[in-house]
Each structure stands twice: as C-alpha cells, then as structure tokens.
C-alpha cells in the first residue's frame, strides 16, 4: 500500500474534530456546540495549532497558509456539525452537507447548471461554493453554503453572487438577449455562515450596547438585510456563537431550522 503523508489541514482537522466528538460524547449536544462554538474554539488556539506545522522563517507564507487553513477548518467543522445533527434527526436524516467534488452524480449535475453565460463568447461564471446542502429524498433542489471563519470583505462577495446568479436581476439590468442561464434551473438558495472569530466581530458583539449601536448604523447590518430580504436566492446569514448579533443574523439552531424548511 502506498503511504501518503497527511497535509497540515488534515492533521489540524483531525485534532479539532476529535475534540468536538469528545465534547459530544462526554456532555454536550451538537446543537449546543453549534450555538456556542466560541466556547470551544478560539482564533488564538487555532492559530497556535496551525503554527506548529508551518516553517517559521517565512512570514508571508505563514500568513497565507494560516488564512487558507482557517477557512478550510471552518468548512470542515460546519460540515461535521450539520451532518452529525441531521444524522441523529430521524425525520430529516435525508439532509446531507458535502463538498462539490464529493456530491452524488445526480446532485452534482444539478449544481453544475448554475452558470451565467454571455452570448457569442465562451465566458462562463460559476458561483463560489464552499459546501452544498442537499437531500437524498428531494433531489430537485440544493443550497450553496458560503462558510467563513471571519467575514471581512467576504460578505460583499456573497452579495455579488446572489445578484449575479439571480435571473431576475440579470434580466432587469441587461435585458434577455445578452446573458443567459440554463433553461431548466433547479431550485436553489445561498446561505452565508460565519464563525465571526476576528477580535472585533462583524456580526456579533460581546456587549449588548455595541450591538444596539451597530444595528442602527453598521454597513454590515445593511448587508444582512439585503440577504435576508432577498425573495429569490439569499437565504440568510448565520453566526455560530452565543454573542449579541445584528438583526436578522441567525444561530446554529435557526440555520438547521431553515435547512429543514427548504428540504421539508
């Protein structure tokens, strides 16, 4: 048998998933961990673990590697929590979360239909897809999950996706002849999931007064409204911690409730 050396991400993923599994086994429910993830994971702790596996003589490489691993770790933890949750819910055990490359063939074919084309040239744009939520029972639909450890400018990228891949928006702006989509688009939505682990949160705050001020004046609050008010593709913003949040920002519990609603 050929031996393959584990990557840095695989090592760190195993450490954190093993830790979370032990927490579930010993005391906590999956839903509790999802709603209080900040009690179990910290940016400082994750960064210390990552630095153990990165050469210390290249500052630029350290930063870029840490950014990549943080993002992938957020995806892996989200996938683990959601799959474990639905595996233990007999009424909704048909819901799965997976990377695009690992999807069943029929679901992957649906996902690949979400493409924006321009007439007379071969340019094609695909949406950013971190994870896909799908159902083994209802195979005509799926949800694209954008998962981030921190938000920063990534919420703007997500907003561009819900506008670009909405046929109503494209038609209203460019007419019907310049850009086009597949004629038989499946039913799909897009969710933004964030751990909000930066020292200064974008969507969640330790202090209730700061949260109140941000709800009245924050650019991020407006961006959340743009997603939540979207009648076609946007399907919510969710932050996996127990802090005070901007209006319309959901928790892990509201995340699984929305998934149940869509795949009900």
C-alpha positions, 0 to 999 in steps of 0.5 A, a space after each residue: 500500500 502506498 503511504 501518503 503523508 497527511 497535509 497540515 489541514 488534515 492533521 489540524 482537522 483531525 485534532 479539532 474534530 476529535 475534540 468536538 466528538 469528545 465534547 459530544 460524547 462526554 456532555 454536550 449536544 451538537 446543537 449546543 456546540 453549534 450555538 456556542 462554538 466560541 466556547 470551544 474554539 478560539 482564533 488564538 488556539 487555532 492559530 497556535 495549532 496551525 503554527 506548529 506545522 508551518 516553517 517559521 522563517 517565512 512570514 508571508 507564507 505563514 500568513 497565507 497558509 494560516 488564512 487558507 487553513 482557517 477557512 478550510 477548518 471552518 468548512 470542515 467543522 460546519 460540515 461535521 456539525 450539520 451532518 452529525 445533527 441531521 444524522 441523529 434527526 430521524 425525520 430529516 436524516 435525508 439532509 446531507 452537507 458535502 463538498 462539490 467534488 464529493 456530491 452524488 452524480 445526480 446532485 452534482 449535475 444539478 449544481 453544475 447548471 448554475 452558470 451565467 453565460 454571455 452570448 457569442 463568447 465562451 465566458 462562463 461564471 460559476 458561483 463560489 461554493 464552499 459546501 452544498 446542502 442537499 437531500 437524498 429524498 428531494 433531489 430537485 433542489 440544493 443550497 450553496 453554503 458560503 462558510 467563513 471563519 471571519 467575514 471581512 470583505 467576504 460578505 460583499 462577495 456573497 452579495 455579488 453572487 446572489 445578484 449575479 446568479 439571480 435571473 431576475 436581476 440579470 434580466 432587469 439590468 441587461 435585458 434577455 438577449 445578452 446573458 443567459 442561464 440554463 433553461 431548466 434551473 433547479 431550485 436553489 438558495 445561498 446561505 452565508 455562515 460565519 464563525 465571526 472569530 476576528 477580535 472585533 466581530 462583524 456580526 456579533 458583539 460581546 456587549 449588548 450596547 455595541 450591538 444596539 449601536 451597530 444595528 442602527 448604523 453598521 454597513 454590515 447590518 445593511 448587508 444582512 438585510 439585503 440577504 435576508 430580504 432577498 425573495 429569490 436566492 439569499 437565504 440568510 446569514 448565520 453566526 455560530 456563537 452565543 454573542 449579541 448579533 445584528 438583526 436578522 443574523 441567525 444561530 446554529 439552531 435557526 440555520 438547521 431550522 431553515 435547512 429543514 424548511 427548504 428540504 421539508 
